[in-house]
């Protein structure tokens, strides 16, 4: 579960760095606002395909989103 918490934090931080709201990210990736919110708080676990779509929308890589300090 710790992996998904860290992943959610990285997605949220990257989204905010780009000045995007959860709603804007949801529109970019063609998924619901509710789903994006759940990913960011580790309530939902995205598939690899979804993670690739999110990384592309955030102009980053899956590798960068899964790097944890």
LOVEXZA-221408 format. One record per residue (C-alpha): x, y, z; residue in three letters; residue number from 1. Coordinates in nm, 4 decimals. Each point is the difference from the previous one (the first is absolute). Layout:
N
X,Y,Z,ala,NUM
...
//
This chain:
69
0.0000,0.0000,0.0000,unk,1
0.2919,0.2352,0.0686,unk,2
0.0900,-0.0159,-0.3700,unk,3
-0.3420,0.1309,-0.1015,unk,4
0.0053,0.2772,0.2611,unk,5
0.3359,0.1209,-0.1311,unk,6
-0.1171,-0.0350,-0.3590,unk,7
-0.3106,0.2069,0.0750,unk,8
0.2099,0.2716,0.1620,unk,9
0.2326,0.0107,-0.3011,unk,10
-0.2935,0.0258,-0.2411,unk,11
-0.1578,0.2766,0.2076,unk,12
0.3278,0.1933,0.0266,unk,13
0.0674,-0.0274,-0.3734,unk,14
-0.3576,0.1041,-0.0825,unk,15
0.0278,0.3049,0.2257,unk,16
0.3418,0.0894,-0.1435,unk,17
-0.1660,0.0170,-0.3416,unk,18
-0.2831,0.2130,0.1406,unk,19
-0.2663,-0.2613,-0.0705,unk,20
-0.3042,-0.0733,0.2122,unk,21
-0.1161,-0.3561,0.0540,unk,22
-0.2875,0.0766,-0.2334,unk,23
0.2338,0.1198,-0.2763,unk,24
0.2170,-0.3106,0.0357,unk,25
-0.3090,-0.2203,-0.0081,unk,26
-0.1095,0.1643,-0.3252,unk,27
0.3475,-0.0419,-0.1534,unk,28
0.0082,-0.3718,0.0760,unk,29
-0.3660,-0.0698,-0.0721,unk,30
-0.0793,-0.1255,0.3483,unk,31
-0.2227,0.1218,0.2799,unk,32
0.0922,0.2663,0.2520,unk,33
-0.0953,-0.2470,0.2708,unk,34
0.2498,-0.2560,-0.1318,unk,35
0.2842,0.2537,-0.0152,unk,36
-0.0726,0.1053,0.3570,unk,37
-0.0002,-0.3611,0.1162,unk,38
0.3349,-0.0673,-0.1674,unk,39
0.1561,0.3019,0.1700,unk,40
-0.1037,-0.1267,0.3453,unk,41
0.0812,-0.3652,-0.0784,unk,42
-0.3617,-0.1141,0.0258,unk,43
0.0164,-0.1273,-0.3585,unk,44
0.2968,-0.1756,-0.1557,unk,45
0.0570,0.0927,-0.3641,unk,46
0.0936,-0.2656,-0.2529,unk,47
0.3276,0.0333,-0.1872,unk,48
-0.1911,0.1153,-0.3090,unk,49
-0.1731,0.2715,0.2042,unk,50
0.3286,0.1033,0.1580,unk,51
0.1538,0.0398,-0.3461,unk,52
-0.2930,0.2203,-0.1074,unk,53
0.0357,0.2129,0.3151,unk,54
0.3765,0.0346,-0.0471,unk,55
-0.0498,0.1108,-0.3616,unk,56
-0.2618,0.2555,0.1054,unk,57
0.2396,0.1347,0.2631,unk,58
0.2904,0.0162,-0.2484,unk,59
0.2074,-0.2404,0.2033,unk,60
0.0825,-0.3700,0.0125,unk,61
-0.1334,-0.2871,0.2054,unk,62
0.3532,-0.0346,0.1317,unk,63
-0.0057,0.3552,0.1351,unk,64
-0.3410,-0.0489,0.1591,unk,65
0.1232,-0.3116,0.1791,unk,66
0.3208,0.1519,0.1390,unk,67
-0.0386,0.0406,0.3734,unk,68
0.2279,0.1709,0.2509,unk,69
//
